[in-house]
């Protein structure tokens, strides 16, 4: 492994925030407004935004859009589409929730467990998910989940976003 190469999260975190849950398909050269130059610009912008998400905490969508030169929701969705290679469901999440995997708060709190789910939009994604799940090597996450549950039980006034925020030391 190259020590200079940036390691990426196998789950794709940080997750792109969206104002609503939306299914996006990759940008194709058959799209009505497609141009090679625009695709290239959007793809670069997608990488830029992903990098910013890793390094900058945004308070809301206005700040996120402004800092990243996003002029509208449709503009942002096109940027995302240029950065994906397969259809993908983007869950509604705020910029502050960029590190949150999709979960069900009821299940987490009441059953003291996580409910891992993924919407499968094509056959390749299904096969990839099954292989990754079978070969899953990160079993230590349950300790983190237990700690979060304990904190929430002790402090019901806390918000799940606040509990899981990255601490700056």
Protein Blocks (a to p, Z undefined) as FASTA:
>chain_A
ZZkbccddfklpacdddfbdcddddddfkbfkbcfklmmmmmmmmmmmmmmmmmpccfbl
klmmmmnopabfklmmmmmmmmpcbdcddddddfklmmpccddfklmmmnopacdddddf
bfklmmmmmmmmmmocblmlmmmmmmmmmmmmmmmmbcfklmmpccdZZ
